[in-house]
Amino acid sequence: MSKTYRRNLVRLGTQSAQVALAVPQVVGHRVTRMMNAGPVPNTRDMREFSRMSAEKTTAFAQSWFAIGMEMMRANQRLALTMMGSWFSVTGLGRHSQQMQSAALGIAVKGIAPVHRTVVANAKRLASLKP
């Protein structure tokens, strides 16, 4: 197992755990805010509700873009490796390891924008007064 693979594995696990802890906090804060706002929210509430929608859309788009870019890089690396091992039987065993590592890298790149947004929201919303 390479250093990069282990680092990505730890990063993915850490970010996934942080997202799993931050999401209920953010949802709880926002649902409480919606309930307290009632049928006619004030300007501050409307700004927060608009921000909520914009942040989700942005994080989703950034995530998909990062996934696409990392998939393109992984395909290029795999193609170069396969071309390099074209005449070598021993080089073929590395392809499955490389594909597994690429899949992990894609997951790490894909969760990063969502993680960044959710954790920042949890910190920001925790410091706001209801």
Backbone as CSV, one residue per row, in Angstrom:
resi,resn,N_x,N_y,N_z,CA_x,CA_y,CA_z,C_x,C_y,C_z
1,MET,0.852,-1.168,0.000,0.000,0.000,0.000,0.900,1.234,0.000
2,SER,0.710,2.112,-0.968,1.564,3.286,-1.101,1.194,4.354,-0.072
3,LYS,2.115,5.300,0.091,1.886,6.409,1.023,0.683,7.250,0.597
4,THR,0.602,7.507,-0.691,-0.516,8.301,-1.214,-1.842,7.603,-0.978
5,TYR,-1.877,6.298,-1.194,-3.100,5.530,-0.987,-3.525,5.608,0.483
6,ARG,-2.574,5.397,1.396,-2.900,5.470,2.830,-3.363,6.864,3.219
7,ARG,-2.678,7.883,2.689,-3.052,9.263,3.006,-4.457,9.565,2.504
8,ASN,-4.788,9.126,1.281,-6.127,9.346,0.731,-7.188,8.580,1.507
9,LEU,-6.834,7.379,1.948,-7.768,6.573,2.730,-8.100,7.262,4.054
10,VAL,-7.079,7.777,4.720,-7.285,8.496,5.980,-8.062,9.781,5.728
11,ARG,-7.707,10.498,4.664,-8.392,11.758,4.353,-9.873,11.520,4.076
12,LEU,-10.185,10.494,3.289,-11.581,10.191,2.974,-12.356,9.800,4.229
13,GLY,-11.754,8.984,5.068,-12.412,8.594,6.312,-12.651,9.770,7.239
14,THR,-11.650,10.629,7.364,-11.769,11.800,8.233,-12.838,12.759,7.715
15,GLN,-12.778,13.050,6.419,-13.753,13.983,5.860,-15.167,13.417,5.922
16,SER,-15.319,12.137,5.679,-16.645,11.514,5.756,-17.202,11.593,7.175
17,ALA,-16.347,11.339,8.164,-16.792,11.417,9.560,-17.163,12.848,9.931
18,GLN,-16.372,13.813,9.485,-16.674,15.212,9.792,-17.974,15.656,9.132
19,VAL,-18.209,15.209,7.900,-19.478,15.530,7.222,-20.643,14.884,7.975
20,ALA,-20.460,13.628,8.396,-21.522,12.916,9.117,-21.868,13.600,10.442
21,LEU,-20.901,14.243,11.072,-21.166,14.956,12.323,-21.714,16.357,12.090
22,ALA,-21.263,17.015,11.028,-21.658,18.400,10.789,-23.053,18.528,10.181
23,VAL,-23.438,17.594,9.335,-24.733,17.697,8.646,-25.907,17.777,9.620
24,PRO,-26.013,16.900,10.629,-27.148,17.026,11.547,-27.162,18.364,12.299
25,GLN,-25.990,18.898,12.596,-25.935,20.201,13.267,-26.501,21.294,12.363
26,VAL,-26.077,21.295,11.105,-26.533,22.310,10.157,-28.030,22.160,9.899
27,VAL,-28.484,20.947,9.682,-29.905,20.713,9.423,-30.736,21.125,10.637
28,GLY,-30.284,20.743,11.815,-31.003,21.116,13.035,-31.112,22.620,13.196
29,HIS,-30.006,23.317,12.959,-30.022,24.774,13.083,-30.983,25.398,12.068
30,ARG,-30.908,24.915,10.839,-31.727,25.529,9.788,-33.204,25.189,9.925
31,VAL,-33.523,23.987,10.332,-34.930,23.629,10.529,-35.513,24.431,11.695
32,THR,-34.733,24.573,12.751,-35.178,25.398,13.889,-35.402,26.830,13.443
33,ARG,-34.494,27.318,12.626,-34.622,28.694,12.133,-35.879,28.843,11.276
34,MET,-36.156,27.835,10.431,-37.365,27.886,9.593,-38.627,27.861,10.443
35,MET,-38.608,27.017,11.472,-39.786,26.935,12.346,-39.989,28.242,13.108
36,ASN,-38.909,28.844,13.579,-39.016,30.100,14.318,-39.398,31.262,13.409
37,ALA,-39.003,31.186,12.134,-39.312,32.273,11.202,-40.803,32.353,10.909
38,GLY,-41.452,31.206,10.919,-42.893,31.202,10.649,-43.188,31.445,9.184
39,PRO,-44.438,31.797,8.896,-44.841,31.963,7.494,-44.264,33.209,6.827
40,VAL,-43.819,34.189,7.635,-43.266,35.424,7.065,-41.861,35.647,7.643
41,PRO,-40.827,35.068,7.016,-39.469,35.230,7.534,-38.956,36.658,7.346
42,ASN,-38.085,37.061,8.271,-37.505,38.401,8.160,-36.364,38.399,7.140
43,THR,-35.748,39.541,6.937,-34.691,39.685,5.929,-33.495,38.789,6.236
44,ARG,-33.125,38.722,7.494,-31.985,37.886,7.889,-32.258,36.414,7.585
45,ASP,-33.462,35.961,7.894,-33.830,34.574,7.614,-33.868,34.304,6.110
46,MET,-34.439,35.226,5.355,-34.508,35.049,3.902,-33.107,34.968,3.293
47,ARG,-32.192,35.788,3.804,-30.817,35.758,3.324,-30.169,34.398,3.627
48,GLU,-30.420,33.874,4.818,-29.874,32.563,5.201,-30.478,31.441,4.358
49,PHE,-31.776,31.503,4.089,-32.425,30.470,3.291,-31.924,30.509,1.846
50,SER,-31.712,31.703,1.314,-31.161,31.830,-0.042,-29.734,31.310,-0.090
51,ARG,-28.976,31.635,0.943,-27.583,31.168,1.015,-27.536,29.639,1.065
52,MET,-28.459,29.053,1.814,-28.516,27.602,1.944,-28.652,26.954,0.562
53,SER,-29.541,27.470,-0.237,-29.768,26.912,-1.565,-28.555,27.127,-2.468
54,ALA,-27.997,28.311,-2.449,-26.843,28.624,-3.301,-25.622,27.789,-2.921
55,GLU,-25.401,27.594,-1.629,-24.246,26.807,-1.180,-24.350,25.358,-1.628
56,LYS,-25.536,24.799,-1.538,-25.716,23.410,-1.951,-25.464,23.246,-3.445
57,THR,-25.987,24.150,-4.232,-25.799,24.089,-5.678,-24.324,24.233,-6.035
58,THR,-23.651,25.171,-5.406,-22.227,25.399,-5.668,-21.393,24.193,-5.258
59,ALA,-21.627,23.661,-4.070,-20.856,22.507,-3.602,-21.080,21.300,-4.511
60,PHE,-22.304,21.090,-4.952,-22.614,19.979,-5.849,-21.865,20.133,-7.176
61,ALA,-21.905,21.334,-7.750,-21.228,21.576,-9.030,-19.712,21.414,-8.882
62,GLN,-19.145,21.955,-7.802,-17.703,21.820,-7.576,-17.317,20.356,-7.387
63,SER,-18.144,19.627,-6.693,-17.873,18.214,-6.461,-17.851,17.439,-7.774
64,TRP,-18.852,17.629,-8.614,-18.901,16.926,-9.888,-17.761,17.336,-10.809
65,PHE,-17.393,18.607,-10.771,-16.262,19.057,-11.592,-14.974,18.387,-11.111
66,ALA,-14.759,18.344,-9.804,-13.560,17.710,-9.249,-13.531,16.220,-9.585
67,ILE,-14.676,15.553,-9.506,-14.755,14.133,-9.857,-14.387,13.938,-11.333
68,GLY,-14.936,14.759,-12.193,-14.647,14.650,-13.626,-13.176,14.871,-13.939
69,MET,-12.579,15.882,-13.322,-11.156,16.161,-13.558,-10.283,15.019,-13.055
70,GLU,-10.596,14.501,-11.885,-9.793,13.405,-11.329,-9.965,12.132,-12.152
71,MET,-11.157,11.901,-12.679,-11.367,10.730,-13.549,-10.550,10.863,-14.826
72,MET,-10.493,12.069,-15.366,-9.704,12.286,-16.572,-8.215,12.027,-16.289
73,ARG,-7.719,12.548,-15.167,-6.315,12.307,-14.805,-6.043,10.821,-14.592
74,ALA,-6.971,10.139,-13.914,-6.793,8.705,-13.659,-6.773,7.916,-14.961
75,ASN,-7.632,8.267,-15.903,-7.645,7.593,-17.202,-6.333,7.806,-17.946
76,GLN,-5.800,9.018,-17.861,-4.528,9.293,-18.527,-3.395,8.486,-17.888
77,ARG,-3.357,8.452,-16.555,-2.308,7.682,-15.874,-2.411,6.195,-16.210
78,LEU,-3.626,5.676,-16.211,-3.821,4.263,-16.532,-3.398,3.964,-17.971
79,ALA,-3.769,4.829,-18.896,-3.394,4.623,-20.297,-1.875,4.647,-20.459
80,LEU,-1.224,5.589,-19.794,0.241,5.653,-19.887,0.897,4.422,-19.281
81,THR,0.366,3.955,-18.174,0.911,2.757,-17.541,0.718,1.544,-18.444
82,MET,-0.460,1.430,-19.038,-0.724,0.291,-19.913,0.149,0.329,-21.163
83,MET,0.370,1.519,-21.700,1.245,1.636,-22.862,2.679,1.267,-22.486
84,GLY,3.093,1.643,-21.291,4.444,1.327,-20.837,4.639,-0.149,-20.581
85,SER,3.571,-0.837,-20.203,3.688,-2.266,-19.909,3.121,-3.128,-21.032
86,TRP,3.012,-2.575,-22.208,2.412,-3.271,-23.342,3.077,-4.616,-23.615
87,PHE,4.397,-4.627,-23.544,5.130,-5.850,-23.846,5.585,-6.577,-22.587
88,SER,5.169,-6.090,-21.429,5.621,-6.694,-20.177,4.448,-7.362,-19.472
89,VAL,4.561,-8.642,-19.208,3.504,-9.373,-18.505,3.483,-8.981,-17.034
90,THR,4.628,-8.648,-16.449,4.693,-8.315,-15.022,4.003,-6.991,-14.718
91,GLY,3.899,-6.102,-15.679,3.285,-4.801,-15.440,1.776,-4.845,-15.343
92,LEU,1.147,-5.935,-15.779,-0.313,-6.004,-15.799,-0.926,-6.073,-14.410
93,GLY,-0.229,-6.626,-13.423,-0.770,-6.718,-12.069,-0.942,-5.375,-11.390
94,ARG,-0.196,-4.404,-11.829,-0.279,-3.070,-11.229,-1.549,-2.340,-11.624
95,HIS,-2.166,-2.734,-12.715,-3.323,-1.989,-13.204,-4.491,-2.034,-12.231
96,SER,-4.735,-3.159,-11.599,-5.838,-3.234,-10.645,-5.545,-2.371,-9.421
97,GLN,-4.306,-2.361,-8.976,-3.937,-1.493,-7.846,-4.084,-0.027,-8.237
98,GLN,-3.666,0.281,-9.451,-3.757,1.660,-9.920,-5.219,2.089,-10.042
99,MET,-6.077,1.198,-10.514,-7.495,1.533,-10.644,-8.139,1.728,-9.271
100,GLN,-7.762,0.908,-8.294,-8.281,1.053,-6.941,-7.824,2.377,-6.340
101,SER,-6.572,2.699,-6.537,-6.037,3.962,-6.041,-6.714,5.145,-6.726
102,ALA,-6.981,5.022,-8.025,-7.654,6.085,-8.760,-9.076,6.292,-8.240
103,ALA,-9.773,5.207,-7.964,-11.144,5.315,-7.437,-11.151,6.031,-6.087
104,LEU,-10.177,5.715,-5.253,-10.073,6.383,-3.958,-9.763,7.865,-4.142
105,GLY,-8.869,8.177,-5.071,-8.545,9.578,-5.360,-9.749,10.342,-5.864
106,ILE,-10.569,9.699,-6.680,-11.781,10.334,-7.198,-12.755,10.626,-6.058
107,ALA,-12.905,9.690,-5.147,-13.798,9.899,-3.997,-13.297,11.041,-3.113
108,VAL,-11.988,11.100,-2.899,-11.413,12.176,-2.077,-11.662,13.530,-2.728
109,LYS,-11.427,13.626,-4.025,-11.654,14.897,-4.731,-13.129,15.268,-4.737
110,GLY,-13.998,14.269,-4.838,-15.430,14.535,-4.903,-16.033,14.998,-3.593
111,ILE,-15.522,14.493,-2.479,-16.100,14.870,-1.189,-15.543,16.194,-0.670
112,ALA,-14.399,16.619,-1.181,-13.744,17.819,-0.652,-14.624,19.076,-0.679
113,PRO,-15.288,19.428,-1.797,-16.129,20.630,-1.777,-17.315,20.515,-0.823
114,VAL,-17.910,19.341,-0.747,-19.042,19.132,0.162,-18.557,19.248,1.603
115,HIS,-17.438,18.622,1.901,-16.853,18.682,3.239,-16.558,20.130,3.630
116,ARG,-15.913,20.846,2.730,-15.538,22.244,3.004,-16.778,23.076,3.322
117,THR,-17.842,22.915,2.538,-19.058,23.706,2.731,-19.780,23.324,4.017
118,VAL,-19.943,22.042,4.263,-20.686,21.586,5.439,-19.972,21.963,6.730
119,VAL,-18.670,21.747,6.790,-17.923,22.059,8.008,-17.921,23.568,8.254
120,ALA,-17.756,24.354,7.195,-17.797,25.816,7.350,-19.173,26.270,7.834
121,ASN,-20.241,25.666,7.304,-21.589,26.015,7.745,-21.799,25.664,9.213
122,ALA,-21.342,24.502,9.618,-21.515,24.099,11.010,-20.820,25.086,11.946
123,LYS,-19.619,25.508,11.595,-18.896,26.490,12.419,-19.614,27.834,12.437
124,ARG,-20.016,28.291,11.237,-20.676,29.596,11.133,-22.012,29.617,11.850
125,LEU,-22.814,28.579,11.634,-24.151,28.542,12.246,-24.083,28.353,13.755
126,ALA,-23.054,27.660,14.245,-22.912,27.475,15.692,-22.621,28.797,16.389
127,SER,-21.990,29.726,15.680,-21.655,31.003,16.299,-22.771,32.043,16.176
128,LEU,-23.809,31.761,15.348,-24.917,32.705,15.179,-25.900,32.597,16.329
129,LYS,-26.510,33.716,16.621,-27.593,33.717,17.600,-28.899,33.433,16.870
130,PRO,-29.761,32.615,17.448,-31.025,32.275,16.768,-31.958,33.426,16.558
